[in-house]
Amino acid sequence: MRVARFFIYGIPAFLIALIAAAFLNSAFLATSKKNEMSLGVLGEPSTLNPIQQADSASAQVFSTIFNGLLKYDENLEIVGDLAKSWTISQTTTVVFRDSASSAAALKLVESWRPEWEGWTLEAARIDGNFLLLSFTEPGLAASQQIFDRLPKDALQPLVTLRVTVKENARTAMENFLQAHPAARVVRGWVESGAAFELTAAPDARPALESWLAANGGGGEVAETGPVAFLAEPLVVFTLRDRVRWHDGAPFTSRDVAFTYRAIMDDASASPRKPDFDLIRSVETPGLRTVRVTYRKPYSPALSSWMISILPAHLLEGKPQSWWAENFNRAPVGTGPFKFGEWKTNEFIRVVRNPGYFWAPGPWLDAMVFRFLPDQLSLRLAFETRQVDFWSAEPWAVTAFEKDRRFTVFSSPSSSYTYIGWNLKRPLFQDERVRRALAHAVDIPSMVKFILYGHGIQSTGIFTPQMWFFNPAVTPYIHDPEKSKVLLDAAGWVPGPDGIRVKDGKRFSFTLITNNGNEIRRDIATLVQDGLKAIGVEVKVELYEWAVFLKNHVNKGDFDAIVLGWSLGADYDQFQIWHSSQTNPEQLNVVGYKSPEANRLLEDIRQEYNRAKIISMAGELQNIIYRDQPYLFLYVPQGTSAMWNDSYRICRPDGKGGWIESPVEMTKAGWSYWSDWFYRPEFADRLPEKVRATLPTKK
């Protein structure tokens, strides 16, 4: 009888109490709202050290704490951040056999002065047997035109020698140069702790090899190619005055130079190192001046300096173990918010920086990044107002657009989702196999049923809204019969159980992705079904994000992965696709290697002409899509929802006044002005001169 009473009275009473508790909790959250923004993050950041992170959760947090020298504005144009201004120029050095030849060459160049403006040539001079040409714009074209008109018999042939050593590379290079002053070395550069590079006359090689053998051996010399001339761009940054770190220390050029050295230090294992490999030197002639000289033209140079700058006064001279214990989870930056608290598996709170150089902002007292396990938890947190914004799942977009309680922000995303094939596995090394897999997966149906139509099929490494995207690349069509023909041609024939075999090996692999992402789980299931139809067995495994990233993606320990890239506005994808970037912790995680792609990735970095960049980027997109190192799936529509009137914007107009507006979508996204978001219920906390610009209630 007591059991029956429990079921009749107890369970309903328990459910009523549970509903009441949920209601009270929701009411409490609504009435106790603080002057802070709460954002939901899927997955916990791996680190808050900006030069070592490779995950979007980390970037989302540390972008509020740090600044770069430059940044994108709301229209994706480059503007100053910690740097208030900058200049770009180039010095091209042509080396002659003797000073008489260089003097004669200078007279020739002077005779071409009517053509200087077209070349952007500003000055020419000689220094011994060097002819030095100063350009107001960097690039190779003008230098090549001048070089082609110079007498070739008077030129000094040059080669580039790459030297690997066991000892400290810098010490080894300096010792060689001191021991062989007649080696005719034009330029030396330390690549890493174990390698350096020399640009010199060809006869420097035997001298170098002899010196290495006489000094304990252990070194190897490789000639990487002839050199016609040295074209070295120079970027000079002038830093802002009165910028301070969160601990009160002044920000200076020392911090910029230190950040560069930290990125290049092998111990840092920074995935951003390729962005800075072409730098010859970073000099600091003054506290507010940084001179960056490049070894060759590098057109993405400015965007690379959007990297967050680190505090030298805290980190210089400290080992990586100290960084991990004292900085990576409690960083000090220059940004609008200071690190406050990191509660593992729960949240990170950053608090307002009253000493921000764009003061009096930001207007919010804090921002809280809450770690949530999956999209369902994130939506529930949004609907109970525990987080303020939600990147709406595709199935929910239409409902939110129709609901007047919400403001919805939508735009084409700069991201794509893919299946990455581990090309180090023999199973995926045949291009015919990868093309067969691409034809077997029904991507249009994936867009229709997983994205509810809010996306398009991807055609490679760029997305359609990018100005260098190649619209002529056509997507692989869903054609299982063509898949079977390609697999037959590659030697994979149906086995007794229907699974294809070759040389006694079944075509079976494991597809992994991160747990908690329902869309990626659904993708894995559809891929599994699609490939089963052509005789390929797919096993699906899900991992917690940190384990997935650390143990599998970063180590290259997988057969195939479901992942995505969120891209910036840059055409330089050297880190993702160049064959030199396939080591653990680097971003070419599938091990893609293509001489054609390498050439384009290298050449596009040296090109400043917009039309030529479009041409090369288009060719690169076509080559990689043809090779199918990824099964490129789709480009989703980006949609975020906000409770109506949760926030408004009051931002500087650049003329000493203020612009007040609703939260609005920009080319850089809805959150671009988040430093200047304010809650209307806390408007009385804004400075009086700012409040005067706010709309009045009627």
N, C-alpha and C positions, 0 to 999 in steps of 0.2 A: 504493500500500500504506500509506504514512504517513497519507494522508487517511482511509483505512478504519480504521486504528488509532485515529485521533483520535476518530472517531464511536463506535467500540466502547468505548474506554477513557476518552478525554478528557472527553466530555460527561458521562457518569455521575459521573466524579470531580469535575467542576466543580459539578454539582448537589449532590453529597454535601457538598462544601466549603461551598456556599452555605447549605445547611440547617444545617450545623454552626455556621456563623457566626451565623445567625439565632437558633439555640438559645443560643449563648454570649451573644449580645447580650441576649436576653430574660432569661437567668439573671443576667447582670450587672446589668440594670435592677432585677430583683427583689431582689438581695442588697445593692445599693448605694442603696436607697431612702433619701431624705433626709426630714427632718421638715418636709415641705412638701406642699402639694396641687398637683396638675397638672390643668389643665382644658383641653379642646380648644375652640377658637373657629373657626368657619367665617368666614373673611374677617378681614382685618387692620383694627384700629380706625383711623378717619380722624383722630381727635384724642383727647387725654385732657383736653381743656378741657370741663368739664361744661355750660357755658352755650352751647357752639357745636356740640355733637355732635347727630347725628340718626340714629345707627345703633346697633343693639343690641350689637355687638362693643365699641364704645367704652364704653357704659354698663356692661357687665359688668365691665370693668376698673376704671374710675374709681370705681365704687361701693365698692371696697375702700379707696380713697385719701382720699375726701372724706366729709363729713357735711353734712346739711341742718340747719335749725333744728328740724325735726320729721321724723318717720318713721312708717311703719306698724309695728305690733307683729305678732306671729305670727297674730293674729286679724283683721288688717287694720283695727284701730282706731288712730286717730292718737295718738301719744305724743311726748314730748320727745326730742330728740337733742342738738343744741348748745344748745337752749333748755330750761331746766329747768321753766319754767312759762309760762303766757300767759293773758291775759284778752281778752274780746271785748265791745265795747259799740258804741253808735251815737249820734251827735248829728244830729238833724234840725233844719234851719234853715228857718223860714218868714219870708219877707221882706214887710214892710208898707210902706205909703207914708210913714208917719211914726211917731215914737216913741209918740204918744198911742194910735195904733191897736194897736201891739204890746203896750202896757200893758193895754189893754182885752181883748185876746186872752188875755193871761196870766191875767187874772181868770176868764175863761171856763174855761180849762184847769184852773185850781185848783178850780173848782166841780165838775169832773168827777172829782175825786180818788178816789171809790169805784171808778172804772173803771180806775185806773192799773195795778193789779196785772195785770189781764187784758191790758193793752197792754205790759207790762213797762216802763212809764214810771217812771223813778226820780226825775227832777227836771225842773223847768221854770224858765226865767229869761228876762230880756230883756237885750239889748245894743243900745241905740239903737232902730232900727226892726226889729231881728231878734228873733224868738221862737225860743229854743233849747230843744229837747226832748232830754233824755238818757234813752236806753233801755239796759237791761241785755242785750237781745238785738237783733241787727240784723235788718233786713227792711223791706219797704215797707208791709205790710198795716196795721199799727197807725198809722204816720205818715199813711197815706192816710185812715184813719177819722177821725183828729183834724182833718186838713186839710179834709175834707168838711164839718165842722161849724163851721168858722170863717167869719166874714162876708167874702164874696168882694169886696165893693166897697172894702174897706180894704187888700186885698192889692196888692203891687207885681208886675205882670206881668214875667216873666223869659223870656229866650231864651238858647240856647247858640249862640255864634258860633265857627266854626272858621276860623282864619286861616292861610294858607300864605304864606310869605315867602321871599325869596332870601337874605337875611342871616340871622344867628344869631337863632333864634326867641326865645330867652330875652331877649336884649338888646332885640329889637323890642318884646316885650310890656312889659318894664319901662319902656322909653322912652315908650310910649303911655300907660301908667298914670300916669307922672309928668307927662306933658303934659296929660292930661285927668282930673284928680282928680274931676270932677263927672260922669263918665260912668256912675256908679252900677254899677260892676263888683262883683259879689258874690264871684266866684272866678276866678282865672286858673290855667291849667295848661299846662305845656310838653309837647306830645305828642312832638316829635322836634326835630332840628336845624333843620327847615324848617317847622314848624307849631306853633301854640299855640291854646288854646281859652279863651274867656271866657264866663262866665255873667253876664249883665247885663240891664239894662232895654232894651227894644227900641230906644230912641233912641240907644243906644251904637253901633249899626251905622253910621249916617251919619257919626258922629264918627270912627269907626275908618277908614272908607273915605276920608274927607277927609284924615285924618292920613297914611295910607299914600300917597295921591297926592302930598301935599306933601313926603314924605320919600323921594323917588326912585322911587315906584311899586314894581312887582314883587310886589305882594301881592294875594291874593284872599280875599274874605270869603264864607263860606257859612253860612246859618242851618240848624242841624241839628235844631231843634224847640223848642217851648215847654217851660218848666220850672215845675212847680208848687211844689216845695220841694227842698231839698238834703238827702239822706239819706246821711250819711258814716260808715260803720263805722270803728272803731278797734281794731286789734290791738296789744297791748303784750306784747312778749316779754321775759322775764328770762333772761339767758344764764347758762350754767354757769360756775362759777369754775375757775380753774387749767387751762383748756384751752389747749394750745399747738400751734402749727403744727409741721410736721415739722422745720423748721430751728430750732426753739426759741423763735421769736417768740410773744408772747401773742396769743390770739384775743380780739377785742373787738368791740363794736358797730360800729366803723369798718369792719370787714370785711363786715358785713351790708349797710351802706349802700353800700359800694363795689360789691358784687355786684349790687345793684339798679341802680345807675347804669350798670354795664358791660352788663347785659342790655338796658337801654333805649337805649344808645348805638348809633346806626345803624352805626357802624364795626364793631361786634361781629357784626352779622348773626345775632343769636341767634334760633333758632326758638322759644325760650321767651318771647319778648317779650310775646305776647298774654296770658300768665298774669299779667302785671304792669301792663298798660295802664291798669287802673282805679285804680291807686294815685295818690293826690294828692301824698303826701309820705312820706318815710322820715326820721325824726328820731332822733338819738342823744343824749338828755339825760344819759347816763352811760355808762361803759365796759361795763356789763352790762345796759343797757336800750335797747330798740329800739321806737319808736312808729311804726306803719304806719297811715296814714289813707287810706281809699279814697274815691273820688269818688262812688261809689254802691254799694249792696249787691252783694257778690260772694261767693256761698256757697262756691266752691272755694278761698277765700283761704288756708285753713290748708294744704291739700294742695299749693298752689303753693310754699309755703315748705319743702317737702322738697327743693327745688333745692339742689345742692351749693354751699357758700359758698367764695368765692375769697379769697386772701390779699392784702389791700390793700397791705401793706408791700412786696410784690414787684411788683405789677402796676400800681398807681396811677401815672398820668402816663406810662406806657410805651405806645408805638404798637402796633398789632396786629402789625406786622412783628416787633417784639421778642417779643411773646407767642409767635408761631409758632416763632421760633428758640430761645427760652430756656425756655418754660413748657409749651407744648402737648404736647411729647413728653417732658417731664421735670417733671411737676407736683409741687407741694408742697401737701399737704392737712393735715387733722386726724384722718384715719381710722385704723383699726386697722393698716393696712399703709402703708409708705412706698414711693414709686417706687424701683425698683432698677436695671433695665436694660431697654432696648428694642432688640432685634436684629431689624431689618427682615426681613420674610418668614419669621421663625422664632418669636419669642416675646417676651412682656413678663414680667418678674419683678418682683413687689412683695415687700418684706421686712417682717418684724414691726416694729411701732412700739412700742418699750418704754415710751414716754411717753404711750401712749394713755390718754384720760381714763377708760376703763373698765378700766384695768389691774387685775389682772395679765395679763389676756388681751391679744391672742389667744395661743393655745397653739402655733400653727404658726410655724415660722421664716420661711416664705415661701409665696407662691402663684405658680404659673407658668401663664400663659395661652399655649398653643401654637397657632399659626396653622396650620390644616390646609385643604387645597384642596377637599375634598369629604367626603361622609358615609362613603364607603368607607375613606378614610384615617383618619377619626375612629374608625370601628369597629375597624380594625386597631390603632390606637394604644391603644384601650381594652383590647382582648383581649390585648395584649402588656404591659399595665400601664404604658404610657408616659403615659396620662392616667387619672385616677381615676374619672371619671364619664362617662357617655355618655347623651345624649338619644336614646333608641333610636328607630330608624326603625320605622314602623308594621309592616313585614313581619317585624321581628325581635322584637316585643314578646312574642308568645306563647312563643317559644323561651326568652327570658330569664326569663319568669315561671316556667317549668318547671325552669329550671336552678338547682340548690341552691347553686351557687357565688356567686350574685348576690342582692343585695337590690334590689327594683324598687319605684320610687315612681311612682304614677299618680294623676292627678286631671284633671278637666276644665280645659282651658287657658283663659286670658283672651286668646286670640288668634284671628285668623281670616286666611284666605288669600283673595286676590281678584285679578281682572283689572281693572286701572284703564284706563278709556277716556279718552284726552286730549280733553276737551270743547272745546278750542280748535281742534281739527281739524274741518272741516265734516262729515266722514264720520260723526261720533258725536253731532252736535248735536240730532238728531231723537230724541225719547224713544221713538218707535215702533221705531226701529232698535235702540236699546239693549235694549228689551224682547224684540225678536225674537232678539237674540243670547243673552239669558238663557234663552229657551225652547229654543234650539238645542243647548245644552251639557248633557250628561247628568251632572249633579252627583251624584246617588245612586250611579251606577256609579263615579264618581271616588272617592267615599268608600269604596265596597266594594273596588275593585281597587288604588287608590293608597294608601289609608289602612288597608287590610285590615279595614275596619269600625270602626277606632278614631277615630271622629269623627262629626259630624252636619253636615247642610247648614246653611249660615249664612243668617240672615234679616236681616242688616244690621249696623249699626255697634256693637251691643252683643252680648255673649255670654250664654248662658242662666243662668250662675251669678250674674250681677250682679243686685242687688236691684231695679234699675230697668229690667230687660229686659222687653220687651213680647212675651209668648207668643202674642198674637193675630195677629201678623204671620205670614202663611203663605208658604212658599217657592214660587218659580216652579217649575212642573212641566216636565219634559222633554217638549216637544211640537213637533217640527220642522215639522209642518203649520201650526201656529199661527204659527211663525216666518215661514214663507213668505207667509202671508196679511198679516202686519204689514209685511213688506218690500215686497210688492206695493202695499199702501196708501200706503207712503212713497215710491213711485215707483221702487223698485229692482226691475227686471224681468230675467229670465234673458237673457244674451247668447248669441252664437253658440257660445262655448266653454263654456257652462254657468255662467260667472261673471256675477253680476248687474251691471247697468249703469244709470246714471242720468245724463242730460245728457251722454252720451259718456264718462263716467268709470266705470271698473271698480271694483267693491267689493273692493278689495285693500288690505291693510295689513300692517305688520310688528309682530309681538308679540315683545317682548324680556324677558329676565330674566337673572339672574346665573348664571355658569358655576359648576359644582361642586355645585349643588343639584339632585340627581336628581329629587326630587319636583316641583320647579317645572318642570324640563325635561319630565317626563312630563305635567304639566298642560298645558303649551304644546302638546304633541303631540296630546292628546285634544281640546283646543279647536280645533286646526287641523283635525282629522278631523270634528268635529261641525259646524263652520261650512262646511266644504267641501260637506257634504250639503245645505245650503240655498243654495249658490251664492255663498259668500263665500270669497275666497282669503286665506289667512294664511301669511305668511312668518315663520319663527322665527329669531331671532338671540340668541346667548348672549354675555355680556361678563363679564370679570373684575370682581369685586365693586366695587372702588374706581372703576373706569372707569364701570361701570353707574350707580353712585350719583352721582359727580361730574359726568359728562358728559351723562347722560341724565335721571335722576330729578330731581336738584336743579335742573336747567335747564329741565325740562319739554320736553325734546327727545325725544319718542317718539310713536308712534301708540297703542300699548297696552303695558302692563307686567304681569308676574306678580309680585306682592309680597304682603306680609302686615303686619298690625299686631299688636304685642304690647302690650296695653292694661293700664293700671293699674286701680285700684278706683274711679275717678272718672267721673262722668257728663258732665263738661265736655269736649266735643270741638270747641270753637271753633277751635282751630288747624288741625284737619283739614278742617273743612267750611265755615267762614264765608267769604263771598266776598271779604273783605278779606285773606285769607291765600293768595292765588293767585300771588304774586310768586316769582321764582327764590329758592331756598333756603328757602322756606316750605313748609308741610306739606300744603296743599291742592294737591297736584301735578297733579291732573286738571283743575283749573280749574272746579270745581263752584260754581254761583251760583244761589241760590234765595231769594227774599224770604221765603217761608214758613219755610224752615230758618233763615235769618238771625234772624228774629224769635224763634224758639224758642231758638236758641243764645244769644242775648242775654238773653232772659227767664229761662232756667233758671239762669244765673249769678247772678241776683239773688234767687233763691228759696231759702228755708231750710226750708220745710215739706216733710216727706218725701213726703206723699201727693201734693202738687202737683208735686214733682220727678218722681215716678213717672209721673204723667199727661203731663207735658211731654216727658219722655224717651221715653215710648212713642209719642207723636205724632211726635216727631222721627225715631225709628227707622222708623216707617211711611212718612213722607214720603220719606226718602232711599232706602229700599228700593224704593219705587214709582218714583222717578226713575232708579234704576240708573246712577249715575255710575260705580260699580264693578259688575262682575259678581261678586257675593258668592258665594264658593264653599263653604267649610266651616270649621267650628271643630274643630280636632284635639284628640284626647286627649293630654295631656302625660305622657310616660313617661320616666323616667331610671333608669339602672342603676348600681349600685355593687358592687364586689367586697365580699363579706361581710367584716365586721369590719375594713374598711380604716380606718374612722373611728368614733368615738363622740363624744358631746357631754357636756361638763361646764360648765354655765352657772350664773350667779348666780340665786338664788331670790328676790332682792329683799329678803331679810331678814337678809343677812349670811352665809347658807349657800350650799350648792351642790346642783344637781340633775344627777345623772349618768344618761344614757340612751343608747339606740342613736340613730343618725340617724333622724329621723322626719319624716313629712309634716305640714306645717301649712297653714293657709289661705294663707299667704304663700309656700308652696313648701318643698321639702326643704332648701334652702340657707339658710333664714332664720337659723339659729344658727351659720353657718359661722365667725364670729369665735371660737366656743367649741368648734370641732371639735378633736379630738386623735387622734393615732395611738396605738393601744394599745402598740405596741412602743417608743414614746417616752414612756410614761406616767411614767417615773421623773424626767422633767424638769419635771413639774408641781410647783407649790408643795406643801409637806408637808401643809398644812391641806386642800388640794384632793385630794391622793392618798388621804387618809383616807376620802373619799366613794366611791372607786372600788370596783367589785365585785372580790372576790378569786377567784382560780382554785381550782378543786377538782380 
